[in-house]
Amino acid sequence: MFETTLLARQPIYDAKLDIQAYELLFRSTNAEAAVIDDGNAASSTVLLNAFASLPLADVLEDKPAFVNFTREL
């Protein structure tokens, strides 16, 4: 069975409080799955959701995207 995962974005502001970029984050609808100990799996899920689920231009509104990566990934 597949877990439902969500793509969350957190705005990154400049000193004038204008949005300059978004950080893409892993989120889950399952409270038990919301904490992932495997950073590789969390980052991979973010990337998969970002590129496969929605038009990325709609998600980012022409802003740069940041994703946390583990050293391995």
All heavy atoms as TSV, in Angstrom:
chain	resi	resn	atom	element	x	y	z
A	1	MET	N	N	0.842	-1.175	0.000
A	1	MET	CA	C	0.000	0.000	0.000
A	1	MET	C	C	0.888	1.239	0.000
A	1	MET	O	O	1.891	1.305	0.683
A	1	MET	CB	C	-0.910	-0.022	1.217
A	1	MET	CG	C	-1.812	1.178	1.314
A	1	MET	SD	S	-2.799	1.148	2.814
A	1	MET	CE	C	-4.388	1.027	2.090
A	2	PHE	N	N	0.526	2.237	-0.764
A	2	PHE	CA	C	1.297	3.463	-0.864
A	2	PHE	C	C	0.884	4.446	0.219
A	2	PHE	O	O	-0.281	4.587	0.535
A	2	PHE	CB	C	1.081	4.120	-2.232
A	2	PHE	CG	C	1.660	3.338	-3.366
A	2	PHE	CD1	C	0.873	2.525	-4.154
A	2	PHE	CD2	C	3.019	3.414	-3.628
A	2	PHE	CE1	C	1.412	1.805	-5.185
A	2	PHE	CE2	C	3.570	2.703	-4.660
A	2	PHE	CZ	C	2.762	1.891	-5.445
A	3	GLU	N	N	1.872	5.122	0.783
A	3	GLU	CA	C	1.623	6.199	1.726
A	3	GLU	C	C	1.343	7.473	0.944
A	3	GLU	O	O	1.963	7.731	-0.072
A	3	GLU	CB	C	2.844	6.436	2.619
A	3	GLU	CG	C	3.071	5.369	3.644
A	3	GLU	CD	C	2.027	5.375	4.730
A	3	GLU	OE1	O	1.496	6.448	5.078
A	3	GLU	OE2	O	1.723	4.291	5.228
A	4	THR	N	N	0.437	8.273	1.424
A	4	THR	CA	C	0.203	9.564	0.807
A	4	THR	C	C	1.222	10.542	1.365
A	4	THR	O	O	1.342	10.700	2.573
A	4	THR	CB	C	-1.217	10.072	1.118
A	4	THR	OG1	O	-2.147	9.129	0.612
A	4	THR	CG2	C	-1.464	11.428	0.491
A	5	THR	N	N	1.979	11.134	0.470
A	5	THR	CA	C	2.937	12.147	0.887
A	5	THR	C	C	2.574	13.459	0.215
A	5	THR	O	O	1.939	13.482	-0.827
A	5	THR	CB	C	4.381	11.764	0.513
A	5	THR	OG1	O	4.449	11.534	-0.881
A	5	THR	CG2	C	4.821	10.537	1.269
A	6	LEU	N	N	2.970	14.514	0.847
A	6	LEU	CA	C	2.653	15.844	0.358
A	6	LEU	C	C	3.929	16.623	0.083
A	6	LEU	O	O	4.956	16.382	0.709
A	6	LEU	CB	C	1.822	16.599	1.398
A	6	LEU	CG	C	0.560	15.908	1.890
A	6	LEU	CD1	C	-0.028	16.677	3.052
A	6	LEU	CD2	C	-0.433	15.761	0.771
A	7	LEU	N	N	3.845	17.539	-0.827
A	7	LEU	CA	C	4.941	18.452	-1.086
A	7	LEU	C	C	4.612	19.767	-0.400
A	7	LEU	O	O	3.592	20.391	-0.691
A	7	LEU	CB	C	5.111	18.677	-2.589
A	7	LEU	CG	C	6.150	19.700	-2.989
A	7	LEU	CD1	C	7.538	19.218	-2.581
A	7	LEU	CD2	C	6.088	19.954	-4.475
A	8	ALA	N	N	5.451	20.153	0.542
A	8	ALA	CA	C	5.252	21.424	1.238
A	8	ALA	C	C	6.329	22.400	0.785
A	8	ALA	O	O	7.425	21.998	0.420
A	8	ALA	CB	C	5.332	21.221	2.748
A	9	ARG	N	N	5.996	23.652	0.781
A	9	ARG	CA	C	6.993	24.667	0.462
A	9	ARG	C	C	7.005	25.697	1.578
A	9	ARG	O	O	5.974	26.108	2.095
A	9	ARG	CB	C	6.719	25.325	-0.883
A	9	ARG	CG	C	5.468	26.142	-0.897
A	9	ARG	CD	C	5.220	26.793	-2.225
A	9	ARG	NE	N	4.107	27.723	-2.040
A	9	ARG	CZ	C	3.672	28.527	-2.943
A	9	ARG	NH1	N	4.231	28.544	-4.130
A	9	ARG	NH2	N	2.668	29.339	-2.696
A	10	GLN	N	N	8.196	26.096	1.949
A	10	GLN	CA	C	8.374	27.105	2.978
A	10	GLN	C	C	9.035	28.311	2.331
A	10	GLN	O	O	10.097	28.183	1.724
A	10	GLN	CB	C	9.256	26.556	4.091
A	10	GLN	CG	C	9.563	27.554	5.175
A	10	GLN	CD	C	10.285	26.898	6.320
A	10	GLN	OE1	O	9.889	25.847	6.798
A	10	GLN	NE2	N	11.365	27.512	6.763
A	11	PRO	N	N	8.432	29.479	2.431
A	11	PRO	CA	C	9.032	30.647	1.795
A	11	PRO	C	C	10.326	31.070	2.483
A	11	PRO	O	O	10.480	30.935	3.698
A	11	PRO	CB	C	7.963	31.730	1.924
A	11	PRO	CG	C	7.073	31.276	3.019
A	11	PRO	CD	C	7.165	29.791	3.092
A	12	ILE	N	N	11.238	31.587	1.683
A	12	ILE	CA	C	12.480	32.170	2.171
A	12	ILE	C	C	12.404	33.661	1.834
A	12	ILE	O	O	12.279	34.032	0.663
A	12	ILE	CB	C	13.700	31.516	1.517
A	12	ILE	CG1	C	13.730	30.022	1.857
A	12	ILE	CG2	C	14.989	32.215	1.959
A	12	ILE	CD1	C	14.767	29.228	1.096
A	13	TYR	N	N	12.441	34.481	2.857
A	13	TYR	CA	C	12.239	35.924	2.704
A	13	TYR	C	C	13.560	36.678	2.709
A	13	TYR	O	O	14.533	36.255	3.330
A	13	TYR	CB	C	11.375	36.462	3.850
A	13	TYR	CG	C	9.990	35.895	3.899
A	13	TYR	CD1	C	9.675	34.831	4.736
A	13	TYR	CD2	C	8.977	36.427	3.120
A	13	TYR	CE1	C	8.390	34.314	4.789
A	13	TYR	CE2	C	7.686	35.920	3.164
A	13	TYR	CZ	C	7.406	34.859	4.001
A	13	TYR	OH	O	6.141	34.340	4.056
A	14	ASP	N	N	13.550	37.853	2.084
A	14	ASP	CA	C	14.678	38.766	2.199
A	14	ASP	C	C	14.391	39.750	3.340
A	14	ASP	O	O	13.378	39.625	4.040
A	14	ASP	CB	C	14.968	39.485	0.873
A	14	ASP	CG	C	13.848	40.409	0.411
A	14	ASP	OD1	O	12.909	40.699	1.196
A	14	ASP	OD2	O	13.904	40.858	-0.746
A	15	ALA	N	N	15.266	40.732	3.535
A	15	ALA	CA	C	15.117	41.686	4.632
A	15	ALA	C	C	13.854	42.534	4.521
A	15	ALA	O	O	13.351	43.049	5.516
A	15	ALA	CB	C	16.344	42.598	4.698
A	16	LYS	N	N	13.323	42.676	3.303
A	16	LYS	CA	C	12.101	43.455	3.095
A	16	LYS	C	C	10.843	42.592	3.158
A	16	LYS	O	O	9.751	43.049	2.858
A	16	LYS	CB	C	12.159	44.159	1.739
A	16	LYS	CG	C	13.258	45.176	1.638
A	16	LYS	CD	C	13.273	45.797	0.257
A	16	LYS	CE	C	14.420	46.763	0.113
A	16	LYS	NZ	N	14.473	47.332	-1.239
A	17	LEU	N	N	11.016	41.321	3.537
A	17	LEU	CA	C	9.936	40.341	3.638
A	17	LEU	C	C	9.313	39.992	2.287
A	17	LEU	O	O	8.157	39.584	2.213
A	17	LEU	CB	C	8.867	40.783	4.640
A	17	LEU	CG	C	9.352	40.932	6.076
A	17	LEU	CD1	C	8.205	41.369	6.973
A	17	LEU	CD2	C	9.970	39.641	6.588
A	18	ASP	N	N	10.099	40.138	1.224
A	18	ASP	CA	C	9.680	39.661	-0.093
A	18	ASP	C	C	10.160	38.218	-0.241
A	18	ASP	O	O	11.285	37.890	0.173
A	18	ASP	CB	C	10.295	40.511	-1.210
A	18	ASP	CG	C	9.774	41.933	-1.208
A	18	ASP	OD1	O	8.569	42.129	-0.920
A	18	ASP	OD2	O	10.570	42.850	-1.488
A	19	ILE	N	N	9.326	37.367	-0.817
A	19	ILE	CA	C	9.714	35.975	-1.015
A	19	ILE	C	C	10.760	35.903	-2.119
A	19	ILE	O	O	10.529	36.361	-3.238
A	19	ILE	CB	C	8.491	35.099	-1.356
A	19	ILE	CG1	C	7.507	35.096	-0.187
A	19	ILE	CG2	C	8.937	33.674	-1.706
A	19	ILE	CD1	C	6.205	34.391	-0.480
A	20	GLN	N	N	11.909	35.327	-1.781
A	20	GLN	CA	C	13.007	35.191	-2.732
A	20	GLN	C	C	13.134	33.777	-3.278
A	20	GLN	O	O	13.663	33.565	-4.363
A	20	GLN	CB	C	14.327	35.595	-2.075
A	20	GLN	CG	C	14.366	37.052	-1.683
A	20	GLN	CD	C	14.184	37.963	-2.888
A	20	GLN	OE1	O	14.908	37.865	-3.859
A	20	GLN	NE2	N	13.176	38.831	-2.826
A	21	ALA	N	N	12.674	32.777	-2.520
A	21	ALA	CA	C	12.799	31.375	-2.910
A	21	ALA	C	C	11.878	30.548	-2.020
A	21	ALA	O	O	11.237	31.075	-1.104
A	21	ALA	CB	C	14.241	30.907	-2.755
A	22	TYR	N	N	11.818	29.250	-2.310
A	22	TYR	CA	C	11.059	28.318	-1.477
A	22	TYR	C	C	11.945	27.133	-1.122
A	22	TYR	O	O	12.735	26.672	-1.942
A	22	TYR	CB	C	9.826	27.783	-2.214
A	22	TYR	CG	C	8.743	28.813	-2.389
A	22	TYR	CD1	C	8.557	29.452	-3.601
A	22	TYR	CD2	C	7.899	29.142	-1.340
A	22	TYR	CE1	C	7.559	30.401	-3.773
A	22	TYR	CE2	C	6.899	30.091	-1.494
A	22	TYR	CZ	C	6.733	30.709	-2.716
A	22	TYR	OH	O	5.750	31.646	-2.863
A	23	GLU	N	N	11.806	26.653	0.100
A	23	GLU	CA	C	12.418	25.396	0.488
A	23	GLU	C	C	11.338	24.329	0.333
A	23	GLU	O	O	10.227	24.473	0.854
A	23	GLU	CB	C	12.905	25.430	1.929
A	23	GLU	CG	C	13.530	24.119	2.363
A	23	GLU	CD	C	13.975	24.131	3.814
A	23	GLU	OE1	O	13.681	25.089	4.542
A	23	GLU	OE2	O	14.608	23.143	4.213
A	24	LEU	N	N	11.648	23.270	-0.414
A	24	LEU	CA	C	10.694	22.178	-0.612
A	24	LEU	C	C	10.907	21.159	0.492
A	24	LEU	O	O	12.031	20.770	0.801
A	24	LEU	CB	C	10.894	21.545	-1.985
A	24	LEU	CG	C	10.720	22.499	-3.163
A	24	LEU	CD1	C	10.926	21.755	-4.480
A	24	LEU	CD2	C	9.360	23.172	-3.135
A	25	LEU	N	N	9.807	20.722	1.094
A	25	LEU	CA	C	9.863	19.869	2.281
A	25	LEU	C	C	8.981	18.639	2.129
A	25	LEU	O	O	7.959	18.669	1.457
A	25	LEU	CB	C	9.386	20.656	3.510
A	25	LEU	CG	C	10.103	21.961	3.791
A	25	LEU	CD1	C	9.276	22.822	4.722
A	25	LEU	CD2	C	11.468	21.683	4.357
A	26	PHE	N	N	9.363	17.558	2.827
A	26	PHE	CA	C	8.568	16.335	2.900
A	26	PHE	C	C	7.492	16.506	3.959
A	26	PHE	O	O	7.744	17.005	5.046
A	26	PHE	CB	C	9.464	15.158	3.284
A	26	PHE	CG	C	8.701	13.928	3.673
A	26	PHE	CD1	C	8.258	13.043	2.705
A	26	PHE	CD2	C	8.406	13.666	4.987
A	26	PHE	CE1	C	7.544	11.918	3.061
A	26	PHE	CE2	C	7.693	12.539	5.354
A	26	PHE	CZ	C	7.268	11.665	4.379
A	27	ARG	N	N	6.295	16.065	3.627
A	27	ARG	CA	C	5.208	16.010	4.604
A	27	ARG	C	C	4.402	14.742	4.320
A	27	ARG	O	O	4.319	14.288	3.188
A	27	ARG	CB	C	4.282	17.226	4.512
A	27	ARG	CG	C	4.945	18.524	4.917
A	27	ARG	CD	C	5.279	18.522	6.410
A	27	ARG	NE	N	5.917	19.744	6.829
A	27	ARG	CZ	C	7.221	19.879	7.013
A	27	ARG	NH1	N	8.036	18.880	6.788
A	27	ARG	NH2	N	7.720	21.021	7.419
A	28	SER	N	N	3.807	14.191	5.346
A	28	SER	CA	C	3.000	12.988	5.206
A	28	SER	C	C	1.647	13.203	5.851
A	28	SER	O	O	1.532	13.934	6.834
A	28	SER	CB	C	3.696	11.794	5.866
A	28	SER	OG	O	2.873	10.658	5.836
A	29	THR	N	N	0.620	12.550	5.309
A	29	THR	CA	C	-0.705	12.606	5.922
A	29	THR	C	C	-0.823	11.611	7.063
A	29	THR	O	O	-1.755	11.680	7.840
A	29	THR	CB	C	-1.800	12.311	4.879
A	29	THR	OG1	O	-1.570	11.027	4.307
A	29	THR	CG2	C	-1.804	13.373	3.793
A	30	ASN	N	N	0.138	10.708	7.178
A	30	ASN	CA	C	0.156	9.701	8.228
A	30	ASN	C	C	1.068	10.191	9.348
A	30	ASN	O	O	2.258	10.379	9.151
A	30	ASN	CB	C	0.668	8.376	7.650
A	30	ASN	CG	C	0.739	7.269	8.677
A	30	ASN	OD1	O	0.665	7.502	9.883
A	30	ASN	ND2	N	0.896	6.055	8.199
A	31	ALA	N	N	0.526	10.394	10.534
A	31	ALA	CA	C	1.300	10.933	11.656
A	31	ALA	C	C	2.494	10.048	12.001
A	31	ALA	O	O	3.556	10.537	12.356
A	31	ALA	CB	C	0.406	11.105	12.884
A	32	GLU	N	N	2.341	8.730	11.873
A	32	GLU	CA	C	3.446	7.817	12.181
A	32	GLU	C	C	4.552	7.904	11.137
A	32	GLU	O	O	5.714	7.688	11.428
A	32	GLU	CB	C	2.934	6.385	12.284
A	32	GLU	CG	C	2.030	6.162	13.476
A	32	GLU	CD	C	1.473	4.752	13.517
A	32	GLU	OE1	O	1.964	3.883	12.772
A	32	GLU	OE2	O	0.546	4.521	14.301
A	33	ALA	N	N	4.200	8.226	9.903
A	33	ALA	CA	C	5.190	8.319	8.828
A	33	ALA	C	C	5.762	9.718	8.703
A	33	ALA	O	O	6.659	9.948	7.910
A	33	ALA	CB	C	4.561	7.898	7.504
A	34	ALA	N	N	5.256	10.653	9.490
A	34	ALA	CA	C	5.677	12.045	9.365
A	34	ALA	C	C	7.134	12.240	9.765
A	34	ALA	O	O	7.796	13.148	9.295
A	34	ALA	CB	C	4.776	12.950	10.200
A	35	VAL	N	N	7.639	11.373	10.630
A	35	VAL	CA	C	9.039	11.458	11.040
A	35	VAL	C	C	9.802	10.381	10.285
A	35	VAL	O	O	9.539	9.198	10.442
A	35	VAL	CB	C	9.193	11.240	12.561
A	35	VAL	CG1	C	10.658	11.238	12.952
A	35	VAL	CG2	C	8.415	12.295	13.320
A	36	ILE	N	N	10.732	10.816	9.454
A	36	ILE	CA	C	11.541	9.875	8.687
A	36	ILE	C	C	12.969	9.974	9.201
A	36	ILE	O	O	13.557	11.053	9.206
A	36	ILE	CB	C	11.500	10.194	7.179
A	36	ILE	CG1	C	10.131	9.896	6.635
A	36	ILE	CG2	C	12.547	9.399	6.430
A	36	ILE	CD1	C	10.029	10.017	5.147
A	37	ASP	N	N	13.498	8.843	9.637
A	37	ASP	CA	C	14.869	8.820	10.128
A	37	ASP	C	C	15.874	8.790	8.977
A	37	ASP	O	O	17.035	9.099	9.161
A	37	ASP	CB	C	15.096	7.601	11.025
A	37	ASP	CG	C	14.312	7.700	12.325
A	37	ASP	OD1	O	14.074	8.832	12.787
A	37	ASP	OD2	O	13.944	6.651	12.872
A	38	ASP	N	N	15.413	8.405	7.791
A	38	ASP	CA	C	16.282	8.278	6.631
A	38	ASP	C	C	16.214	9.560	5.802
A	38	ASP	O	O	15.248	9.801	5.085
A	38	ASP	CB	C	15.846	7.063	5.808
A	38	ASP	CG	C	16.732	6.815	4.600
A	38	ASP	OD1	O	17.639	7.630	4.327
A	38	ASP	OD2	O	16.513	5.796	3.932
A	39	GLY	N	N	17.236	10.388	5.909
A	39	GLY	CA	C	17.273	11.644	5.171
A	39	GLY	C	C	17.266	11.445	3.671
A	39	GLY	O	O	16.715	12.256	2.927
A	40	ASN	N	N	17.875	10.350	3.191
A	40	ASN	CA	C	17.870	10.054	1.755
A	40	ASN	C	C	16.443	9.829	1.267
A	40	ASN	O	O	16.051	10.328	0.214
A	40	ASN	CB	C	18.716	8.824	1.439
A	40	ASN	CG	C	20.187	9.060	1.644
A	40	ASN	OD1	O	20.668	10.184	1.580
A	40	ASN	ND2	N	20.911	7.994	1.912
A	41	ALA	N	N	15.662	9.092	2.034
A	41	ALA	CA	C	14.277	8.819	1.648
A	41	ALA	C	C	13.451	10.097	1.671
A	41	ALA	O	O	12.631	10.327	0.775
A	41	ALA	CB	C	13.666	7.767	2.574
A	42	ALA	N	N	13.662	10.941	2.667
A	42	ALA	CA	C	12.897	12.185	2.757
A	42	ALA	C	C	13.213	13.102	1.578
A	42	ALA	O	O	12.305	13.629	0.929
A	42	ALA	CB	C	13.191	12.896	4.080
A	43	SER	N	N	14.497	13.290	1.273
A	43	SER	CA	C	14.876	14.153	0.144
A	43	SER	C	C	14.394	13.580	-1.179
A	43	SER	O	O	13.926	14.312	-2.051
A	43	SER	CB	C	16.387	14.346	0.105
A	43	SER	OG	O	16.809	15.090	1.212
A	44	SER	N	N	14.507	12.283	-1.333
A	44	SER	CA	C	14.043	11.638	-2.565
A	44	SER	C	C	12.543	11.810	-2.750
A	44	SER	O	O	12.064	12.045	-3.861
A	44	SER	CB	C	14.406	10.149	-2.554
A	44	SER	OG	O	15.799	9.987	-2.529
A	45	THR	N	N	11.801	11.717	-1.659
A	45	THR	CA	C	10.353	11.902	-1.718
A	45	THR	C	C	10.005	13.328	-2.126
A	45	THR	O	O	9.112	13.557	-2.935
A	45	THR	CB	C	9.714	11.552	-0.360
A	45	THR	OG1	O	10.007	10.189	-0.054
A	45	THR	CG2	C	8.208	11.756	-0.386
A	46	VAL	N	N	10.730	14.295	-1.584
A	46	VAL	CA	C	10.513	15.696	-1.953
A	46	VAL	C	C	10.722	15.875	-3.452
A	46	VAL	O	O	9.907	16.483	-4.145
A	46	VAL	CB	C	11.445	16.638	-1.166
A	46	VAL	CG1	C	11.467	18.032	-1.783
A	46	VAL	CG2	C	11.009	16.722	0.282
A	47	LEU	N	N	11.823	15.365	-3.963
A	47	LEU	CA	C	12.132	15.523	-5.383
A	47	LEU	C	C	11.108	14.820	-6.264
A	47	LEU	O	O	10.660	15.372	-7.276
A	47	LEU	CB	C	13.538	15.007	-5.677
A	47	LEU	CG	C	14.652	15.831	-5.050
A	47	LEU	CD1	C	15.992	15.139	-5.263
A	47	LEU	CD2	C	14.674	17.226	-5.617
A	48	LEU	N	N	10.729	13.617	-5.888
A	48	LEU	CA	C	9.731	12.884	-6.659
A	48	LEU	C	C	8.412	13.644	-6.694
A	48	LEU	O	O	7.812	13.822	-7.759
A	48	LEU	CB	C	9.517	11.487	-6.059
A	48	LEU	CG	C	8.475	10.623	-6.748
A	48	LEU	CD1	C	8.892	10.325	-8.180
A	48	LEU	CD2	C	8.266	9.350	-5.980
A	49	ASN	N	N	7.967	14.127	-5.544
A	49	ASN	CA	C	6.713	14.879	-5.500
A	49	ASN	C	C	6.814	16.180	-6.287
A	49	ASN	O	O	5.876	16.579	-6.977
A	49	ASN	CB	C	6.312	15.176	-4.059
A	49	ASN	CG	C	5.787	13.955	-3.346
A	49	ASN	OD1	O	5.523	12.926	-3.963
A	49	ASN	ND2	N	5.647	14.047	-2.051
A	50	ALA	N	N	7.954	16.851	-6.185
A	50	ALA	CA	C	8.115	18.142	-6.858
A	50	ALA	C	C	8.068	17.994	-8.374
A	50	ALA	O	O	7.471	18.814	-9.068
A	50	ALA	CB	C	9.431	18.794	-6.438
A	51	PHE	N	N	8.695	16.952	-8.897
A	51	PHE	CA	C	8.804	16.828	-10.346
A	51	PHE	C	C	7.726	15.959	-10.978
A	51	PHE	O	O	7.523	16.035	-12.182
A	51	PHE	CB	C	10.189	16.302	-10.725
A	51	PHE	CG	C	11.262	17.325	-10.484
A	51	PHE	CD1	C	12.067	17.240	-9.375
A	51	PHE	CD2	C	11.430	18.387	-11.351
A	51	PHE	CE1	C	13.053	18.197	-9.139
A	51	PHE	CE2	C	12.401	19.348	-11.129
A	51	PHE	CZ	C	13.208	19.246	-10.022
A	52	ALA	N	N	7.028	15.155	-10.195
A	52	ALA	CA	C	6.057	14.235	-10.770
A	52	ALA	C	C	4.611	14.609	-10.486
A	52	ALA	O	O	3.717	14.194	-11.221
A	52	ALA	CB	C	6.320	12.816	-10.260
A	53	SER	N	N	4.370	15.375	-9.450
A	53	SER	CA	C	2.992	15.610	-9.018
A	53	SER	C	C	2.347	16.834	-9.648
A	53	SER	O	O	1.198	16.793	-10.051
A	53	SER	CB	C	2.943	15.762	-7.500
A	53	SER	OG	O	3.423	14.606	-6.878
A	54	LEU	N	N	3.066	17.920	-9.691
A	54	LEU	CA	C	2.497	19.194	-10.117
A	54	LEU	C	C	3.445	19.882	-11.084
A	54	LEU	O	O	4.650	19.648	-11.045
A	54	LEU	CB	C	2.310	20.106	-8.901
A	54	LEU	CG	C	1.444	19.593	-7.768
A	54	LEU	CD1	C	1.658	20.447	-6.531
A	54	LEU	CD2	C	-0.010	19.619	-8.175
A	55	PRO	N	N	2.934	20.786	-11.904
A	55	PRO	CA	C	3.857	21.601	-12.692
A	55	PRO	C	C	4.725	22.430	-11.741
A	55	PRO	O	O	4.209	23.190	-10.920
A	55	PRO	CB	C	2.933	22.494	-13.521
A	55	PRO	CG	C	1.613	21.795	-13.528
A	55	PRO	CD	C	1.535	21.045	-12.227
A	56	LEU	N	N	6.029	22.259	-11.817
A	56	LEU	CA	C	6.934	22.904	-10.883
A	56	LEU	C	C	6.829	24.426	-10.928
A	56	LEU	O	O	6.961	25.096	-9.907
A	56	LEU	CB	C	8.375	22.466	-11.158
A	56	LEU	CG	C	9.355	22.602	-10.018
A	56	LEU	CD1	C	8.845	21.960	-8.743
A	56	LEU	CD2	C	10.692	22.026	-10.392
A	57	ALA	N	N	6.546	24.980	-12.097
A	57	ALA	CA	C	6.388	26.434	-12.208
A	57	ALA	C	C	5.226	26.925	-11.341
A	57	ALA	O	O	5.289	28.006	-10.761
A	57	ALA	CB	C	6.177	26.837	-13.655
A	58	ASP	N	N	4.168	26.122	-11.228
A	58	ASP	CA	C	3.031	26.497	-10.381
A	58	ASP	C	C	3.405	26.462	-8.902
A	58	ASP	O	O	2.947	27.281	-8.118
A	58	ASP	CB	C	1.850	25.562	-10.621
A	58	ASP	CG	C	1.230	25.723	-11.999
A	58	ASP	OD1	O	1.572	26.703	-12.699
A	58	ASP	OD2	O	0.420	24.858	-12.372
A	59	VAL	N	N	4.231	25.507	-8.534
A	59	VAL	CA	C	4.634	25.358	-7.139
A	59	VAL	C	C	5.586	26.475	-6.728
A	59	VAL	O	O	5.470	27.049	-5.648
A	59	VAL	CB	C	5.321	23.986	-6.909
A	59	VAL	CG1	C	5.896	23.883	-5.502
A	59	VAL	CG2	C	4.343	22.847	-7.180
A	60	LEU	N	N	6.516	26.822	-7.607
A	60	LEU	CA	C	7.576	27.764	-7.249
A	60	LEU	C	C	7.305	29.209	-7.618
A	60	LEU	O	O	8.026	30.105	-7.159
A	60	LEU	CB	C	8.892	27.324	-7.902
A	60	LEU	CG	C	9.406	25.969	-7.453
A	60	LEU	CD1	C	10.636	25.589	-8.239
A	60	LEU	CD2	C	9.687	25.965	-5.966
A	61	GLU	N	N	6.303	29.445	-8.458
A	61	GLU	CA	C	5.967	30.810	-8.864
A	61	GLU	C	C	7.202	31.571	-9.362
A	61	GLU	O	O	7.463	32.704	-8.973
A	61	GLU	CB	C	5.305	31.552	-7.704
A	61	GLU	CG	C	4.035	30.893	-7.215
A	61	GLU	CD	C	3.467	31.515	-5.958
A	61	GLU	OE1	O	4.131	32.359	-5.328
A	61	GLU	OE2	O	2.342	31.143	-5.590
A	62	ASP	N	N	7.985	30.926	-10.221
A	62	ASP	CA	C	9.195	31.523	-10.819
A	62	ASP	C	C	10.269	31.902	-9.802
A	62	ASP	O	O	11.068	32.804	-10.040
A	62	ASP	CB	C	8.842	32.739	-11.676
A	62	ASP	CG	C	8.013	32.358	-12.887
A	62	ASP	OD1	O	8.259	31.277	-13.460
A	62	ASP	OD2	O	7.118	33.135	-13.257
A	63	LYS	N	N	10.280	31.233	-8.673
A	63	LYS	CA	C	11.302	31.465	-7.653
A	63	LYS	C	C	12.242	30.246	-7.613
A	63	LYS	O	O	11.858	29.149	-7.976
A	63	LYS	CB	C	10.669	31.631	-6.269
A	63	LYS	CG	C	9.616	32.705	-6.163
A	63	LYS	CD	C	10.242	34.054	-5.958
A	63	LYS	CE	C	9.228	35.086	-5.556
A	63	LYS	NZ	N	8.860	36.015	-6.576
A	64	PRO	N	N	13.473	30.431	-7.134
A	64	PRO	CA	C	14.380	29.295	-6.959
A	64	PRO	C	C	13.853	28.332	-5.893
A	64	PRO	O	O	13.086	28.724	-5.016
A	64	PRO	CB	C	15.691	29.935	-6.486
A	64	PRO	CG	C	15.581	31.373	-6.834
A	64	PRO	CD	C	14.108	31.702	-6.827
A	65	ALA	N	N	14.290	27.080	-5.980
A	65	ALA	CA	C	13.906	26.062	-5.002
A	65	ALA	C	C	15.141	25.554	-4.277
A	65	ALA	O	O	16.206	25.409	-4.873
A	65	ALA	CB	C	13.205	24.901	-5.688
A	66	PHE	N	N	14.976	25.292	-2.992
A	66	PHE	CA	C	16.025	24.695	-2.181
A	66	PHE	C	C	15.506	23.376	-1.619
A	66	PHE	O	O	14.365	23.297	-1.181
A	66	PHE	CB	C	16.412	25.620	-1.020
A	66	PHE	CG	C	17.156	26.846	-1.457
A	66	PHE	CD1	C	16.464	27.959	-1.909
A	66	PHE	CD2	C	18.536	26.883	-1.410
A	66	PHE	CE1	C	17.129	29.099	-2.319
A	66	PHE	CE2	C	19.220	28.023	-1.825
A	66	PHE	CZ	C	18.521	29.133	-2.281
A	67	VAL	N	N	16.367	22.360	-1.639
A	67	VAL	CA	C	16.040	21.043	-1.078
A	67	VAL	C	C	17.228	20.612	-0.234
A	67	VAL	O	O	18.383	20.721	-0.678
A	67	VAL	CB	C	15.787	19.996	-2.186
A	67	VAL	CG1	C	15.523	18.620	-1.588
A	67	VAL	CG2	C	14.632	20.407	-3.076
A	68	ASN	N	N	16.963	20.129	0.970
A	68	ASN	CA	C	18.036	19.598	1.817
A	68	ASN	C	C	18.473	18.232	1.294
A	68	ASN	O	O	17.626	17.394	0.975
A	68	ASN	CB	C	17.563	19.456	3.264
A	68	ASN	CG	C	17.376	20.786	3.928
A	68	ASN	OD1	O	18.190	21.688	3.764
A	68	ASN	ND2	N	16.297	20.933	4.668
A	69	PHE	N	N	19.772	18.037	1.201
A	69	PHE	CA	C	20.342	16.764	0.748
A	69	PHE	C	C	21.262	16.215	1.818
A	69	PHE	O	O	21.969	16.979	2.488
A	69	PHE	CB	C	21.162	16.956	-0.533
A	69	PHE	CG	C	20.329	17.171	-1.761
A	69	PHE	CD1	C	20.004	18.436	-2.175
A	69	PHE	CD2	C	19.884	16.086	-2.495
A	69	PHE	CE1	C	19.240	18.643	-3.300
A	69	PHE	CE2	C	19.123	16.283	-3.631
A	69	PHE	CZ	C	18.800	17.561	-4.042
A	70	THR	N	N	21.287	14.885	1.931
A	70	THR	CA	C	22.276	14.260	2.798
A	70	THR	C	C	23.604	14.207	2.042
A	70	THR	O	O	23.654	14.396	0.820
A	70	THR	CB	C	21.853	12.824	3.139
A	70	THR	OG1	O	21.833	12.062	1.938
A	70	THR	CG2	C	20.513	12.778	3.852
A	71	ARG	N	N	24.661	13.950	2.738
A	71	ARG	CA	C	25.964	13.824	2.090
A	71	ARG	C	C	25.944	12.689	1.075
A	71	ARG	O	O	26.510	12.812	-0.008
A	71	ARG	CB	C	27.049	13.575	3.146
A	71	ARG	CG	C	28.460	13.575	2.596
A	71	ARG	CD	C	29.492	13.402	3.707
A	71	ARG	NE	N	29.408	14.420	4.721
A	71	ARG	CZ	C	30.073	15.573	4.704
A	71	ARG	NH1	N	30.882	15.833	3.728
A	71	ARG	NH2	N	29.925	16.443	5.691
A	72	GLU	N	N	25.301	11.573	1.416
A	72	GLU	CA	C	25.214	10.427	0.500
A	72	GLU	C	C	24.471	10.749	-0.783
A	72	GLU	O	O	24.866	10.353	-1.861
A	72	GLU	CB	C	24.514	9.252	1.186
A	72	GLU	CG	C	25.289	8.614	2.279
A	72	GLU	CD	C	24.468	7.528	2.948
A	72	GLU	OE1	O	23.229	7.633	3.009
A	72	GLU	OE2	O	25.076	6.556	3.416
A	73	LEU	N	N	23.370	11.447	-0.638
A	73	LEU	CA	C	22.517	11.745	-1.795
A	73	LEU	C	C	23.166	12.792	-2.674
A	73	LEU	O	O	23.141	12.743	-3.861
A	73	LEU	CB	C	21.135	12.198	-1.329
A	73	LEU	CG	C	20.015	12.227	-2.353
A	73	LEU	CD1	C	19.839	10.883	-3.044
A	73	LEU	CD2	C	18.724	12.644	-1.694
